Amino acid sequence: MDAKIAEATRLLAERSAAFEAASSRAERLVTVAKGAAAGSEAWLNAHVALAEMDELRSSTADIAVTLDDLARERALSLASDYPPLTQAADQARAAIKAQAERISSLQGRLSPA
């Protein structure tokens, strides 16, 4: 169990770092595209960057699903809660929420399609 939690935590840190890098890139592209017409090259570049961020958010969600599956297996076997598992799952859900909010914030700065 501990090895699975450690691997999920390692992946979460890796994917969070990748998301932050993609977020910085998207921030620059959204700034360039702010006020640009929908469909313009700058607007499209910003949307591609946002899609990349969303893909990374999705991969973070996969980690949360894996951790939730581990918790479900423990519950089905009538094992008690395992604090390291609960903490890791909470961290993954918090990361997903923060990532979704960041994507939404950047999307809101672009002209609608």
Secondary structure, DSSP 8 states (H G I E B T S, - for coil): -HHHHHHHHHHHHHHHHHHHHHHHHHHHHHHHHTT--TTSHHHHHHHHHHHHHHHHHHHHHHHHHHHHHHHHHHHHTT----HHHHHHHHHHHHHHHHHHHHHHHHHTTS---
